[in-house]
C-alpha cells in the first residue's frame, strides 16, 4: 500500500490550524507574551501539534515510499532530503524543530518562552508551510 493522501491531508489541516492559532501571537509584543502564561501555553501546545503533524507526515512517507522507519524523529527529515523528496535546508530546519518539540514535551520545565516567541515571529513557521508544499508536489508525481 502506498502513501495515504487522506491521512496526509488530515495532518496538513492540523498544521494549518495550529499556524492560524499561532499567527495571533505575531502581533503581540514580546514582553506581553512573556508575561501571559495562557498565551505561552497555547503557543507551546500549538507548536507541539504542528511539529507532531509534520513528524507524522515524514514518518508515513518514509515508511511507505522508502520502506524504512527512522529511529529519531529529527533524522526522518534528513532521510527525505537524502532521497531528494524535500529540500536539504528545509530538512535541517525541520529537524531542529523536531528536537525543540522534544524539549517542549520531555523537558518542559526548561522551556525558554523567549525562544518560542522568536519561532512564532520569525520565519520558522513558514518552514511548515514549505514542507506541506514540497510534500504535496511529491504526491502529485
Secondary structure, 3 states (H helix, E strand, C coil): CCCCHHHHHHHHHHHHHHHHHHHCCCCCCHHHHHHCHHHHHHHHHHHHHHHHHHHHHHHHHHHHHCCCCCCCHHHHHHHHHHCCCCCHHHHHHHHHHHHHHHHHHHCHHHCCHHHHHHHHHCCHHHHHHHHHHHHHHHHHC
